[in-house]
Amino acid sequence: MRSRMRLRDRIRLRELRRQEARLSKIVRPPEHPIEHELRLTRSIGDLERLAGVGASRDDRAAFWMAFSALPARETLDAGCEELRRRIRLAAGAPMPTAG
């Protein structure tokens, strides 16, 4: 019984090493610099500034009015996603794919 377990462990280890070798060959494309900036944002105001939404109360209200029909949490999520989309578009960054 003991030798079987060892053999199974060795086979599993060999499979894991092969899988690791295959995965190490996958090279991810370099990230656009704007993605780093997006990760550094700490507030909605930071996103609004990067997206070019005006700093006045009226400009900000005009942007968020487009999402006001949604429930509160969905309003924030949709608005922030739109801000990120605008930032990426202005920077010429590729849009992330879903999934």
Buried (B, 14 or more C-beta within 10 A) or exposed (E): EEEEEEEEEEEEEEEEEEEEEEEEEEEEEEEBEBBEBBEEBEEBEBBBBBBEBEEEEEEBEEBBEEBEEEEEEEBBEBBBEBBBEBBBEEBEBEEEEEE
